Amino acid sequence: MDRIVSPPKSEFSKLRQPLTTGEMRVFDFFDEHLAPEWEIYLQPHLNGLKPDFVLLNPNVGIAVFEVKDWNLDAVSYSVEKRPNNNGAPKLLGRKDGKTFSMQKDNPIEKVVRYKKELFELYCPRLQKGAGFAVITAGVIFPFASDDRVRALFEESLRYRVPEAFRKYNPLSGGDSLARGSLEDVFPEGTRKQSYKMNATFADDIRNWLVEPDSSATQRRPIELDANQKALVTSRTKSGYRRIKGAAGSGKSLVLAARAAELVSEGRRVLVVTFNITLIHYLMDIAVRWPNKTGNTRKQVVWLNFHSWCRRICEEADCEEEYKALWSNEEDMQKVLSELLPGLVERILNTDPDIEKFDAVLVDEGQDFMPSWWSVLRKICKPDGEMLLVADATQDIYETASSWTDEAMKGAGFAGSWAELPVSYRLPQEALKIASSFAETYLPGKDTALPVREQSALELEPTHLKWVQVTEQNAAAACVYEVLELFSQNTLSNMSISDATFLCGTRKLGFEFVKAMGSKGIKTVHTFDADDKESRRQKVGFYMGDAREKATTLHSFKGWEARILVVYVGGKINRKNLALIYAGLTRLKRSANGSCLTIVSSIPELAVFGKEWASFEDHTQN
């Protein structure tokens, strides 16, 4: 049988965090000496811990290994007991006459923590009689001798591991690897069967080990159809271009690839969004453009609109004027929509030293006011390029109506929109539901319905579920639905790190995050009650994070995820309906399948939910 390796060996050279020489040596050792039933997971996300290796055999057990490429002669290492043996022995280093603590890098402490979390969180059923014996936690030093490593960490092992259980906590060096001694490196690896382990326990842990779809996607180059590619590799005579398309039609792909293409031509590029969180997503797309020759992360300026405005004020030494705008806290919307852009426009009209760009590209243009676009035009060189992409169906800020035909002419555009009609993101069943929602609840001339490619085959398993709840039970229901997807192993190759929760308010979102945290599940989120802290969280929000994701529907617009649980509540109005539509269209198709669960406390939408493959009504419970 073929061994399961995640990520696959063919992808090792493309990993964002490449394997070290020692890690590669250890992988080759395991791959050569372990039975093929042992699955090998490299740098699994594991709820934010990311150990070097986790090994899994449904018939035998689980093993977690930390690999250290340390040269023990580069630093003088020692392990010292604490006074009165009060706490774990401390790893110290000494170099150039200075002694310093290395306890945070103590590999014995790391694997002890890994083992404890595996036992308590990831494999809860192990506590019913199986226990620690199912889990091995080992450390390997590929470039140090066995004797030297064991002597160094003897105090740590004595403190943490009873002598009778040392075989479940092996510590080895390069000698054992060179001898091909599986008995020394991983004694339990020679076992064929264990009555304490079974396939059910293995299923519990796999969802934490499988490489997230977001990580695998990051290694794949962007694939575009002929229409999309033509937009990426060309410009209009005037330099102005506007592109519209339905959700999932590749608008952001085209914009990010165009940024990469321009950088390859030596152009200076500014990419502007409304949502702070969208920046990371676009940056991750741009590096996947196969024809790029520059460094898009460094050579493109990526900013949301209001951050760009602030930067201009700071560069022009107008910080005091900028701060004065915020003195009237009762009218923040006017500051953001009018006063701040107005200040920036005045600066640009009078300060010739402000840097100009060869190209200014704007994503999610329906969120922008025409006056904002007018300000951005002033930062573009006379012979430069301006690109606006938009989908009026996702008009969650009710600004798209400002883009009248007259406003478009005044914005430098001529002729018709370039269009991207085909949706490549959504699975077929999800696409039908999104189209039905838009037709029913968002009718109008600007509604762009997603259309699936004609040649598409229905090969993607799709799990769609609607749950009707009361507002009081919403947070608890959302937590239950996320956990239910994984406890039931709804689809193959499901990673907890791919799970994304969306809702409309920070209050409910924070309730969800706290409830997940009480179950030991870590979440990267944007729900802090403090505006400044929430903004900081948005800046740090990205899909490559090792934890479960949670953010607002507003912040996730433009993104995509394979596993989604979305809460919708509030009143029925066009703004809220557009927000719900944006949530419905965030689902990403996958050969391994996709999951979308809507938890709704809006009674008027229950009739729509009954059209779904799975509908549950908990309002009467």
PAZA-427068 format. One line per field, with one value per residue (C-alpha): chain; x, z, y. Coordinates in nm, 3 decimals. Layout:
<rs>
unit	c(A	...)
x	c(X	...)
z	c(Z	...)
y	c(Y	...)
</rs>
This chain:
<rs>
unit	c(A	A	A	A	A	A	A	A	A	A	A	A	A	A	A	A	A	A	A	A	A	A	A	A	A	A	A	A	A	A	A	A	A	A	A	A	A	A	A	A	A	A	A	A	A	A	A	A	A	A	A	A	A	A	A	A	A	A	A	A	A	A	A	A	A	A	A	A	A	A	A	A	A	A	A	A	A	A	A	A	A	A	A	A	A	A	A	A	A	A	A	A	A	A	A	A	A	A	A	A	A	A	A	A	A	A	A	A	A	A	A	A	A	A	A	A	A	A	A	A	A	A	A	A	A	A	A	A	A	A	A	A	A	A	A	A	A	A	A	A	A	A	A	A	A	A	A	A	A	A	A	A	A	A	A	A	A	A	A	A	A	A	A	A	A	A	A	A	A	A	A	A	A	A	A	A	A	A	A	A	A	A	A	A	A	A	A	A	A	A	A	A	A	A	A	A	A	A	A	A	A	A	A	A	A	A	A	A	A	A	A	A	A	A	A	A	A	A	A	A	A	A	A	A	A	A	A	A	A	A	A	A	A	A	A	A	A	A	A	A	A	A	A	A	A	A	A	A	A	A	A	A	A	A	A	A	A	A	A	A	A	A	A	A	A	A	A	A	A	A	A	A	A	A	A	A	A	A	A	A	A	A	A	A	A	A	A	A	A	A	A	A	A	A	A	A	A	A	A	A	A	A	A	A	A	A	A	A	A	A	A	A	A	A	A	A	A	A	A	A	A	A	A	A	A	A	A	A	A	A	A	A	A	A	A	A	A	A	A	A	A	A	A	A	A	A	A	A	A	A	A	A	A	A	A	A	A	A	A	A	A	A	A	A	A	A	A	A	A	A	A	A	A	A	A	A	A	A	A	A	A	A	A	A	A	A	A	A	A	A	A	A	A	A	A	A	A	A	A	A	A	A	A	A	A	A	A	A	A	A	A	A	A	A	A	A	A	A	A	A	A	A	A	A	A	A	A	A	A	A	A	A	A	A	A	A	A	A	A	A	A	A	A	A	A	A	A	A	A	A	A	A	A	A	A	A	A	A	A	A	A	A	A	A	A	A	A	A	A	A	A	A	A	A	A	A	A	A	A	A	A	A	A	A	A	A	A	A	A	A	A	A	A	A	A	A	A	A	A	A	A	A	A	A	A	A	A	A	A	A	A	A	A	A	A	A	A	A	A	A	A	A	A	A	A	A	A	A	A	A	A	A	A	A	A	A	A	A	A	A	A	A	A	A	A	A	A	A	A	A	A	A	A	A	A	A	A	A	A	A	A	A	A	A	A	A	A	A	A	A	A	A	A	A	A	A	A	A	A	A	A	A	A	A	A	A	A	A	A	A	A	A	A	A	A	A	A	A	A	A	A	A	A	A	A	A	A	A	A	A	A	A	A	A	A	A	A	A	A	A	A)
x	c(0.000	0.107	0.189	-0.020	0.213	0.076	0.183	0.280	0.649	0.609	0.530	0.824	1.024	0.730	0.655	0.627	0.845	1.098	1.217	1.554	1.835	1.771	1.396	1.452	1.690	1.430	1.156	1.371	1.437	1.068	0.971	1.229	1.184	0.818	0.550	0.334	0.035	0.208	0.085	0.336	0.223	0.482	0.444	0.071	-0.115	-0.250	-0.442	-0.147	0.128	0.289	0.520	0.772	0.620	0.310	0.289	-0.042	-0.123	-0.492	-0.385	-0.100	-0.102	0.006	0.353	0.467	0.832	1.035	1.351	1.643	1.926	2.135	2.511	2.587	2.934	2.804	2.665	2.748	2.420	2.320	2.005	1.974	1.730	1.520	1.551	1.375	1.296	1.011	0.923	1.073	1.454	1.571	1.761	2.045	2.291	2.625	2.819	3.077	3.080	2.703	2.447	2.088	1.766	1.658	1.364	1.110	1.302	1.338	1.228	1.142	0.893	0.750	0.676	0.531	0.291	0.210	0.134	-0.087	-0.293	-0.324	-0.458	-0.693	-0.818	-0.768	-0.845	-1.107	-1.213	-0.862	-0.939	-1.188	-0.937	-0.669	-0.459	-0.114	0.027	-0.129	0.077	0.455	0.633	0.995	1.285	1.554	1.888	2.013	2.356	2.451	2.547	2.293	2.500	2.556	2.191	2.068	2.320	2.218	1.846	1.859	1.731	1.442	1.341	1.371	1.141	0.881	0.889	0.888	1.153	0.888	0.747	1.072	0.992	0.693	0.922	1.233	1.529	1.782	2.062	2.226	2.385	2.045	1.945	2.270	2.223	1.864	1.760	1.384	1.392	1.597	1.435	1.074	1.030	0.653	0.710	0.797	0.464	0.205	-0.108	-0.240	-0.570	-0.577	-0.589	-0.854	-0.980	-1.223	-0.940	-0.748	-1.043	-1.049	-0.695	-0.681	-0.888	-0.614	-0.332	-0.442	-0.280	-0.529	-0.665	-0.539	-0.179	-0.198	-0.361	-0.076	0.167	-0.042	0.000	-0.299	-0.495	-0.693	-0.925	-0.854	-1.073	-0.913	-0.562	-0.624	-0.724	-0.410	-0.166	-0.306	-0.412	-0.661	-0.546	-0.646	-0.508	-0.849	-1.034	-1.336	-1.426	-1.747	-1.839	-2.039	-1.907	-1.630	-1.564	-1.199	-1.208	-0.954	-0.740	-0.722	-0.640	-0.367	-0.216	-0.219	-0.028	0.232	0.252	0.311	0.582	0.754	0.755	0.928	0.614	0.537	0.194	-0.059	-0.337	-0.627	-0.919	-1.193	-1.165	-0.841	-0.859	-0.867	-0.505	-0.353	-0.572	-0.464	-0.098	-0.121	-0.277	-0.016	0.277	0.109	0.117	0.354	0.488	0.603	0.970	0.956	0.875	0.510	0.511	0.781	0.736	0.359	0.208	-0.093	-0.327	-0.691	-0.826	-0.836	-0.488	-0.362	-0.531	-0.361	-0.025	-0.062	-0.144	0.162	0.394	0.270	0.328	-0.046	-0.084	-0.248	-0.510	-0.566	-0.616	-0.850	-1.089	-1.168	-1.265	-1.633	-1.695	-2.067	-2.017	-1.746	-1.918	-1.885	-1.516	-1.453	-1.665	-1.604	-1.369	-1.067	-1.072	-1.123	-0.812	-0.610	-0.730	-0.617	-0.275	-0.237	-0.335	-0.067	0.220	0.417	0.651	0.391	0.491	0.294	0.230	0.242	-0.075	-0.353	-0.572	-0.894	-1.068	-1.432	-1.499	-1.871	-1.764	-1.597	-1.748	-1.679	-1.509	-1.260	-1.179	-1.130	-0.872	-0.688	-0.668	-0.449	-0.185	-0.159	0.096	-0.047	0.034	-0.045	-0.308	-0.625	-0.824	-1.158	-1.324	-1.674	-1.986	-2.290	-2.477	-2.246	-2.324	-2.317	-2.234	-2.499	-2.243	-2.280	-2.578	-2.339	-2.172	-2.417	-2.338	-2.252	-2.018	-1.849	-1.779	-1.634	-1.414	-1.220	-1.400	-1.525	-1.708	-1.865	-1.747	-1.519	-1.715	-1.628	-1.953	-1.831	-1.805	-1.519	-1.533	-1.872	-1.966	-2.263	-2.522	-2.403	-2.407	-2.773	-2.866	-2.676	-2.840	-3.183	-3.122	-3.009	-3.304	-3.553	-3.414	-3.181	-3.354	-3.241	-3.048	-2.714	-2.760	-2.486	-2.587	-2.302	-2.289	-2.100	-1.862	-2.028	-1.764	-1.766	-1.826	-2.012	-1.730	-1.719	-1.910	-2.103	-2.262	-2.527	-2.730	-2.969	-3.045	-3.325	-3.276	-3.385	-3.158	-3.100	-2.958	-2.759	-2.403	-2.447	-2.599	-2.304	-2.052	-2.246	-2.260	-1.885	-1.802	-2.065	-1.899	-1.580	-1.718	-1.917	-1.622	-1.863	-1.607	-1.266	-0.946	-1.114	-0.875	-0.984	-0.766	-0.991	-1.304	-1.429	-1.710	-1.878	-2.141	-2.260	-2.168	-1.864	-2.081	-2.208	-1.873	-1.696	-1.950	-1.866	-1.490	-1.520	-1.735	-1.484	-1.201	-1.374	-1.346	-0.975	-1.006	-0.796	-0.934	-0.783	-1.059	-1.144	-1.415	-1.249	-1.485	-1.213	-1.201	-0.822	-0.765	-1.020	-0.837	-0.507	-0.672	-0.791	-0.440	-0.316	-0.600	-0.493	-0.596	-0.250	-0.290	-0.281	-0.604	-0.973	-1.088	-1.367	-1.455	-1.743	-1.920	-1.802	-1.437	-1.458	-1.606	-1.371	-1.231	-1.318	-1.314	-1.387	-1.562	-1.803	-2.052	-2.234	-2.475	-2.732	-2.959	-3.111	-3.372	-3.475	-3.348	-3.143	-2.820	-2.849	-2.962	-2.655	-2.443	-2.608	-2.552	-2.185	-2.169	-2.342	-2.088	-1.774	-1.780	-1.489	-1.528	-1.286	-1.228	-1.241	-1.574	-1.704	-1.932	-2.166	-2.394	-2.621	-2.749	-3.035	-3.251	-3.441	-3.793	-3.867	-3.577	-3.694	-3.887	-3.562	-3.382	-3.637	-3.509	-3.170	-3.058	-3.069	-3.300	-3.345	-3.583	-3.482	-3.707	-3.969	-3.725)
z	c(0.000	-0.055	0.256	0.334	0.351	0.409	0.240	-0.034	-0.107	-0.452	-0.280	-0.037	-0.250	-0.257	0.117	0.254	0.546	0.381	0.565	0.733	0.647	0.971	0.914	0.567	0.712	0.972	0.712	0.496	0.804	0.889	0.526	0.489	0.818	0.914	0.785	0.513	0.750	0.935	0.803	0.815	0.871	0.838	1.031	1.092	1.217	1.526	1.674	1.649	1.785	1.458	1.571	1.315	1.266	1.370	1.285	1.288	1.257	1.315	1.445	1.671	1.792	1.750	1.772	1.779	1.716	1.752	1.538	1.637	1.391	1.674	1.672	2.038	1.997	1.874	2.220	2.560	2.664	3.011	3.197	3.560	3.831	3.978	4.351	4.555	4.229	4.193	3.823	3.513	3.484	3.285	2.954	2.948	2.684	2.728	2.457	2.456	2.835	2.864	3.000	2.878	2.912	2.622	2.806	2.545	2.296	2.530	2.307	2.602	2.731	2.382	2.320	2.670	2.586	2.249	2.411	2.677	2.421	2.195	2.487	2.632	2.325	1.993	2.102	2.379	2.348	2.445	2.804	2.822	2.902	2.636	2.796	2.738	2.616	2.273	2.226	2.180	2.216	2.097	2.023	1.758	1.720	1.374	1.411	1.767	1.922	2.112	2.431	2.435	2.378	2.644	2.895	2.832	2.886	3.156	3.423	3.200	3.128	3.492	3.592	3.320	3.241	3.484	3.395	3.307	3.035	2.865	2.555	2.497	2.514	2.311	2.282	2.011	1.804	1.469	1.568	1.581	1.248	1.086	1.218	1.091	1.446	1.464	1.810	1.945	1.755	1.784	1.978	1.928	1.552	1.547	1.696	1.464	1.676	1.992	2.156	2.286	1.940	1.669	1.355	1.554	1.756	1.432	1.283	1.587	1.523	1.140	1.116	1.314	1.104	0.740	0.556	0.524	0.180	0.218	0.253	-0.046	-0.259	-0.184	-0.367	-0.683	-0.959	-1.060	-1.346	-1.564	-1.859	-2.185	-2.093	-1.750	-1.888	-2.153	-1.880	-1.681	-1.970	-2.139	-2.074	-2.240	-2.450	-2.177	-1.900	-1.731	-1.701	-1.501	-1.454	-1.315	-1.244	-1.022	-0.699	-0.764	-1.120	-1.052	-1.013	-0.730	-0.915	-1.216	-1.004	-0.803	-1.113	-1.289	-0.995	-1.030	-1.405	-1.363	-1.104	-1.354	-1.596	-1.337	-1.250	-0.911	-0.801	-0.533	-0.450	-0.248	-0.077	0.160	0.396	0.591	0.593	0.213	0.185	0.299	0.059	-0.240	-0.141	-0.126	-0.474	-0.631	-0.535	-0.722	-1.060	-1.257	-1.488	-1.213	-1.185	-0.903	-0.532	-0.505	-0.125	-0.124	-0.455	-0.437	-0.177	-0.028	0.179	0.263	0.158	0.498	0.591	0.267	0.358	0.695	0.537	0.304	0.599	0.788	0.488	0.434	0.801	0.856	1.154	1.372	1.107	1.074	1.449	1.460	1.222	1.487	1.759	1.664	1.765	1.690	1.315	1.234	0.910	0.779	0.871	0.682	0.378	0.332	0.568	0.554	0.174	0.147	0.356	0.143	-0.176	-0.050	0.035	-0.308	-0.478	-0.295	-0.221	-0.534	-0.335	-0.257	-0.441	-0.755	-0.884	-1.228	-1.147	-0.889	-0.860	-0.653	-0.542	-0.428	-0.600	-0.515	-0.157	-0.272	-0.312	-0.645	-0.447	-0.309	-0.660	-0.756	-0.479	-0.588	-0.945	-0.820	-0.701	-1.042	-1.295	-1.607	-1.830	-1.557	-1.517	-1.306	-1.249	-1.069	-1.011	-0.864	-0.803	-0.722	-0.595	-0.290	-0.210	0.169	0.236	-0.004	-0.201	-0.543	-0.628	-0.621	-0.935	-1.183	-1.555	-1.511	-1.221	-1.429	-1.710	-1.464	-1.322	-1.645	-1.787	-2.142	-2.312	-2.142	-1.851	-1.907	-1.774	-1.598	-1.612	-1.514	-1.147	-1.081	-0.700	-0.611	-0.624	-0.852	-0.576	-0.387	-0.708	-0.768	-0.416	-0.438	-0.772	-0.632	-0.333	-0.552	-0.788	-0.499	-0.255	-0.458	-0.791	-1.001	-1.308	-1.122	-0.991	-1.130	-1.106	-1.095	-1.398	-1.395	-1.674	-1.941	-1.936	-1.556	-1.428	-1.101	-0.917	-0.593	-0.296	-0.133	0.213	0.247	0.563	0.692	1.065	1.187	1.549	1.794	1.846	2.209	2.102	1.804	1.944	2.098	1.775	1.572	1.799	1.776	1.396	1.359	1.590	1.428	1.086	1.223	1.472	1.189	0.944	0.696	0.413	0.350	0.427	0.650	0.839	1.146	1.020	0.714	0.926	0.907	1.108	0.987	1.143	1.125	1.470	1.695	2.001	1.877	1.719	2.051	2.222	1.962	2.010	2.390	2.361	2.124	2.356	2.649	2.449	2.393	2.029	1.939	1.698	1.501	1.500	1.465	1.730	2.008	2.154	2.141	1.797	1.793	1.900	1.646	1.375	1.483	1.463	1.110	1.001	1.135	0.993	0.719	0.600	0.654	1.031	1.207	1.399	1.317	1.153	1.270	1.147	1.032	0.701	0.618	0.670	0.476	0.162	-0.125	0.052	0.013	0.231	0.187	0.524	0.631	0.912	0.869	1.115	0.973	1.190	1.209	0.992	0.634	0.426	0.109	0.293	0.518	0.228	0.029	0.328	0.347	-0.026	0.022	0.286	0.063	-0.212	0.001	-0.036	-0.233	-0.440	-0.381	-0.520	-0.157	-0.106	0.057	0.353	0.404	0.706	0.753	1.105	1.078	1.332	1.062	1.050	0.701	0.553	0.684	0.362	0.167	0.404	0.339	-0.020	0.105	0.100	0.481	0.688	1.065	1.265	1.629	1.703	1.871	2.096)
y	c(0.000	0.362	0.560	0.868	1.170	1.522	1.744	1.494	1.436	1.593	1.925	1.938	2.180	2.425	2.442	2.795	2.682	2.447	2.138	2.177	1.939	1.753	1.733	1.591	1.333	1.232	1.209	0.981	0.765	0.728	0.674	0.397	0.213	0.249	0.012	0.172	0.180	0.464	0.801	1.089	1.449	1.725	2.049	1.993	2.299	2.119	2.411	2.649	2.421	2.302	2.017	1.892	1.545	1.356	0.987	0.800	0.431	0.339	-0.002	0.108	0.468	0.829	0.981	1.343	1.433	1.750	1.770	1.993	2.063	2.209	2.201	2.131	2.280	2.619	2.701	2.557	2.392	2.279	2.179	2.290	2.195	2.474	2.551	2.282	2.108	2.359	2.334	2.180	2.191	2.491	2.472	2.727	2.836	3.007	3.192	3.470	3.468	3.525	3.277	3.294	3.095	2.871	2.721	2.831	2.615	2.318	2.028	1.802	2.057	2.104	1.738	1.698	1.981	1.826	1.492	1.648	1.839	1.537	1.338	1.600	1.784	1.612	1.255	1.289	0.926	0.815	0.905	0.623	0.353	0.400	0.670	0.808	0.476	0.535	0.853	0.865	1.200	1.201	1.433	1.379	1.562	1.451	1.617	1.519	1.186	0.978	0.976	1.350	1.433	1.193	1.319	1.680	1.620	1.353	1.594	1.705	1.347	1.244	1.530	1.471	1.098	0.802	0.543	0.283	0.509	0.617	0.410	0.639	0.945	0.849	1.085	1.009	1.158	1.107	0.771	0.598	0.748	0.634	0.278	0.270	0.179	0.225	0.060	0.354	0.642	0.523	0.196	0.188	0.211	-0.158	-0.257	-0.416	-0.389	-0.226	-0.310	0.048	0.207	0.189	0.364	0.581	0.733	0.787	0.974	1.204	1.322	1.336	1.655	1.829	1.683	1.704	1.992	2.280	2.355	2.713	2.592	2.358	2.630	2.870	2.640	2.624	2.884	3.093	2.941	3.184	3.143	3.327	3.625	3.667	3.628	3.893	4.139	4.060	4.099	4.411	4.768	4.998	5.292	5.538	5.319	5.312	4.982	4.868	4.504	4.363	4.005	3.777	3.631	3.381	3.495	3.576	3.954	3.950	3.695	3.926	4.230	4.055	3.895	4.233	4.381	4.104	4.156	4.530	4.471	4.242	4.536	4.753	4.953	5.105	4.973	5.069	4.820	4.961	4.787	4.895	4.597	4.566	4.187	4.160	4.279	3.947	3.752	3.962	3.941	3.562	3.553	3.781	3.559	3.273	3.449	3.221	3.495	3.733	3.822	4.077	4.058	4.156	4.161	4.430	4.610	4.661	4.894	4.710	4.930	4.971	5.311	5.480	5.356	5.506	5.835	5.834	5.762	6.060	6.286	6.165	6.201	6.559	6.651	6.695	6.464	6.728	6.799	6.425	6.385	6.684	6.510	6.250	6.498	6.468	6.108	6.135	6.156	5.904	5.808	6.163	6.164	5.841	5.918	6.291	6.478	6.248	6.205	6.582	6.650	6.407	6.573	6.912	6.769	6.610	6.935	7.132	6.893	6.794	6.567	6.299	5.980	5.899	5.545	5.389	5.196	5.213	4.902	4.900	4.581	4.552	4.884	4.878	4.964	5.288	5.632	5.806	6.084	5.830	5.716	6.080	6.119	5.803	5.932	6.216	5.968	5.802	5.929	6.101	5.805	5.551	5.284	5.276	4.955	4.918	4.579	4.549	4.341	4.555	4.247	4.251	4.616	4.575	4.942	5.078	5.278	5.112	5.334	5.632	5.499	5.649	5.662	6.028	5.951	5.684	5.927	6.176	5.900	5.861	5.558	5.525	5.242	4.944	4.732	4.436	4.140	3.814	3.616	3.268	3.168	2.927	2.936	2.794	2.424	2.362	2.315	2.622	2.825	2.733	2.839	3.168	3.249	3.166	3.394	3.684	3.646	3.631	3.886	4.112	4.173	4.466	4.569	4.559	4.206	3.980	3.615	3.363	3.133	2.801	2.712	2.499	2.226	2.186	1.834	1.783	1.608	1.809	1.666	1.950	1.946	2.217	2.267	2.533	2.554	2.781	2.897	3.162	3.461	3.354	3.017	3.142	3.130	2.785	2.655	2.788	2.617	2.291	2.302	2.362	2.072	1.850	1.882	1.732	1.481	1.327	1.347	1.503	1.504	1.353	1.546	1.804	2.028	2.224	2.509	2.544	2.589	2.948	3.105	3.425	3.647	4.006	4.140	4.141	4.066	3.732	3.654	3.699	3.472	3.207	3.248	3.220	2.907	2.743	2.843	2.674	2.352	2.408	2.514	2.818	3.076	3.362	3.624	3.994	4.028	4.226	4.487	4.752	4.914	4.951	4.591	4.466	4.659	4.503	4.163	4.237	4.328	3.994	3.783	3.545	3.198	3.049	3.085	2.748	2.809	2.802	3.129	3.360	3.707	3.923	3.884	4.236	4.147	3.820	3.969	3.890	3.583	3.214	2.901	2.533	2.487	2.761	2.809	3.139	3.300	3.542	3.754	4.100	4.263	4.203	4.494	4.517	4.595	4.290	4.071	4.177	4.081	3.739	3.691	3.774	3.501	3.245	3.306	3.262	2.883	2.740	2.426	2.142	1.794	1.676	1.851	2.168	2.242	2.537	2.559	2.859	2.922	3.173	3.355	3.548	3.395	3.533	3.331	2.993	2.935	2.976	2.740	2.467	2.448	2.325	1.963	1.959	2.180	2.177	2.397	2.443	2.739	2.520	2.330)
</rs>
